[in-house]
């Protein structure tokens, strides 16, 4: 007797979340709040509360990422962080297929009937943008213009229509997802002339409110160096004045940044030193840390940064006695 064959095949899509991948930002003890910082914070919060995404733009070292986290902490929502990357595609934001599961059941209980059931489940794993949109989190996209423009296209409908397009889930009837009402987005970016940075499409920029960040004022930078290093006020003032003076010298008037001042302060504090003109160790730290783009300025074929750093240290540390011989002996 020939067996009757019955074959049943079904397919479906299973959507999986990446799990708990958010953080709850809190201000650290070394965070500096000044009138300039609070003014920017209040403006950004006003835009976010009104439902608009905020974009912090500025040169390196102006505290864009720190400001993004500070503003996000004021909203009291979990934060999802992602860093721009040239290798990103839209799937790195939204999600992607991650394989499938296949089950096969063969039923031959009735000898004359062979029943086969096959079930195919496609696995879809959400990525961070999808998770943030679904849960109503604060989405921080740090240096977003390091990603290629086409990778960020998924953001267009999210920021304007409040809808996240999931085209690969259409067959399961879940091709569109309404964005949570508490979802907020904060972007940071470096200038387009920086290496590894892409030009952002106008359609995305048109949806953002851009706040241009510049270097902080002198008082704020002094407070930052004091808090980050633990040095006394006088030493912090000297370091900041040296950094700010050199910032106006050379081919790039945006460097050195406050990061250089923090580095000098921390190194001095770790060695129990102070910002004194007659301290050769302090001079050598300044030369090592501050020799950035200013090294491109030459005289007679030689970089003049060493001489310039010495002049600036003498100017702000108040000594008239040169120490070239001491530096020479120290090198030997």
N, C-alpha and C positions, 0 to 999 in steps of 0.2 A: 504494500500500500504506500503511495506517495504521500509525503507529509505536506500539509498546507503551511505556507510560510507567511507570517505576519511580521512586518517590520515597521516600527514606530520611531521616528527621528524628531527630536525637538531641540531648539536652540534658544538661548537666552543670554542676557548680559548681566553680570553681577558687578555691582559697583562697590568698591572697598575704599575706606578712608585710610589716610596715612597714620591715623592715631593722633595722640596729643602732641602737637609740635609747636605750641605757642609759648610765649613767655609773658610774665607780668612785670613790666619795668618799674623800678623804684629808683629814686634819686640817691646817688652815693654821697658819702660824707665829703668827698672832694669836689662835688659839683658846685660851680660858682654861679650864683644868681646876682645879676646886676641890673640896673635900669635898662640897659641896652638889651640884655637877654630877655627880660620880662616884656619889653615892648614887642619884640618879635614873637614871643610866645603868645601874647594876647591876640595879636593879629592872626596868627595861624589858627588858634582855637576858634576864633570868630568864623573863619572860613570853613573849618571842619564841621562845626556845629550846624552851620547852614547847609551842609551837605556837599561842599566842594572839596575836591582833592587839593592838597598843598604840595608845592614843589620848591624845595630848598636848592638853590643853585649858587655856586661860587667856586673859587679856586680852592686847591687843596689846603687843608689846615685851618679852615674857617669854622669848623665845628658843625658841619651839616648833619652828620649822623647823630652826634650827641644831641643836637637840637631836635631832631626827629624823634628820638626816644624820650626826650624831656616833654615834648608836646604830647606824645602818645600816652605818657604816664598820667597826664592830666585828664584824659578821657575815661580812665578807669576800666578799660577793656583789655582783654588779652591781645598780645601783639604777635603777628607772624612776620618774620624777617626773611628777605631774599636779596641776594646780591646779583647785580647784573653780570652777565658773562657772554662773551662773543659766541660761545658754543651753544647758547640757549636756542631752543625752538619754542613754539607755543605750548607744546606738551609739557615743557618744564614748568610752566605756569599753571596750566589747566589740569593736565593729567594725561594718561595714555593707557593703551592696552598693554597688559603685562602677561599675556598668555591665555590659556584656557584650561578648563577641566572637562574631562570626558568620562562618562559612565556608560557602561554597556551591561544589560541584563538579558540573559538568554533563558527563556522559559520553555521547557520541554516536558512539563508535567503531564500534558496530554500527548501521548506518543504520536498521534497523527497530526499534531499542530506544533510548529516551531515558531515561537514568538520571541522576537528580538526588540528590545527597547534601547535606544541610544539617546543620551542627553549630552548636549554640548553647551557649556557655559563659558562665555567670553569674560575674562576678568579685566575690569577697568579700575585703575587706582587713581584717586584724586590727588592733585598736587596742591601746593600751598595757596594759590589764588582761589581755587575752588573751595578749599576748606575755609578760608577767611570769609569768602562771600556767603557761604552757607551758615557759618556760626556768628557772623556779625563782629568779626575781629578787626583790629587796626592792622592794615597791610602796609608795611614799610618796605619799599623797593629801593634799596641802596645802590647808588650809581647806576640807575636804570639804563642810561644811554651807553653803557658798555655792552648791552645786548643789542642785537641787530633789530632794526625797526620792525621787520615783519614778525619777529617773535613777540612783540608787544601789541599786536593787533587785537588780541583777545580783550585788552583793556578798554577798547573804544566803547563797546556796548555796555560794559560794566559801569563806566563812569558817566555815560550820558543817559542810557535807557534803563539802567538798573537790571540788566539781564545778562547772564553769562551764557554764551553760546557753546554748547558741547556737541559738535556735529557727529562725533563717533558714537554718541549714545542715542541717536535718533531712532535707530531700529528698535530700541527698548522703550520708546516713548518718553525719554528723559533728555531730549536734545536741548532743552532750554531750562535754565534755573533762575528763579527770581532772587536777586541779591537781597540779603538781610538788611533791614532798615538801619541797623546800627553799624553796618560796614563803613569804614573810613580808610582812605588811602593817603599815604605820605611818600613823596618821592624825593630823592636827592640826585644831583648830577654834577659832574665836572664840566668845565668849558669844552667846547667842541674841538679846540685846537690841541687838547691833551692826547697823548698816544693811547690807542685802544678805545677811543670814544667815537660813537657813531652819531650822525646827524639824526635828530628825532623828527618823525613825521609831523607835519603841521596839524593834522587832525587830532593827535594826542596832546600836543602843546596847547591847543585851543580849549581843551577840557580842564587844564590845570591852572591854578593860581600860583604864579611864581613869585617867591620872595628871594631877592638877591641878597646873599650874605657876603659881607666883607670882613676884613680883620677887625677884631674887637678894639675898642678904645684902650688907651694906655692903662687906665685904672683897672679895667676888667682883666687885661692880660697880666697885670701884677698880681691880682687876686688869684688868678688861675695858677700861676707859677708857685705862689705861696701855698695854696691848697694841695697841689699835686706833689710838691717837693718837701714841704715842711721847713723851708728856709725862712729866716727873718725877713721883715719888710725891706730893709735897706739892701740886702743881697738880691732880693727879687726885683727891686726897682732897677738895680744896676744891670741885671741880666736882660730884663725887658727893654731897657733903653738901648743896650748894645744890639739886640735883635732888631728893633725897630729902625735903628740908624742904618744897619746893613741892608735892611729891606729896601731902602731907597737907592741902593748902590748896585750897579751891575746891569745885566741884560734882562732880568726878570724881577720886577718890583714887587712880586708877591712872595718872594722867599728871601730869607728864611722865615718860617712860620712860627706860631706859638709852640709848635711841637719841639722846635730846636731849643727854645727857652726852657721848656719842661725838662728836656733831656739834660741840659746843663745843670739845672737846679737839682734834679734827682741824683746825678753823679756826684755833685759837690756834697750833698747831704749824706750820701752813702759813705763818703770818705771823711766826713766831719770837717769839711773845708768851707771856706767862705769866698765870696767874690771880691778878692783883693788884688790890686795891681801887682804887688810884689810876690804873689803866689804863682810860681812858674807852672804848677799843675793846672791852675785855673786858666792860664793863657793857652796851654796846650789843648785843654778841653774845648775852649772856644774855637781854636783853629780847626780842630777835627770835626766838630759838630756843624760849624757855620760855613765850611768850605763847600758851598753848593754852586749855584749858577754864577756867583761872584768870581769863581775861579776862571771863568771864561774871559775876564778882563785882564789883559796882559800889558806889560810895559817892557820893551826890549826883548820880547819873546818869552818873558817870564810872568806867571800869574802874580798879580799884586794883592791877592787876598790876604796873605800873611801880614804884609805891611798895613793893610787897611784894618784888619782885626786889631792889630797892636795899637793903631791910632785911636780906634773907637774905644778900646778898653781904657787907654790913658785918659780919654776925654771924660768918661763916665765914672771911672774909679779914682780920679783925682790925684794921680801921682805924676810928678815931673821927672822922675828918675828912670831912664831907660834900663831895661834888663836884658839886652841882647846877649851880653856875655854870659849871663846866668842861663839863658835859654840854650846857648851854644854848649855850655858845660853839661847841661842836663841831657842834651842829645848824645854827647859823648859817653 
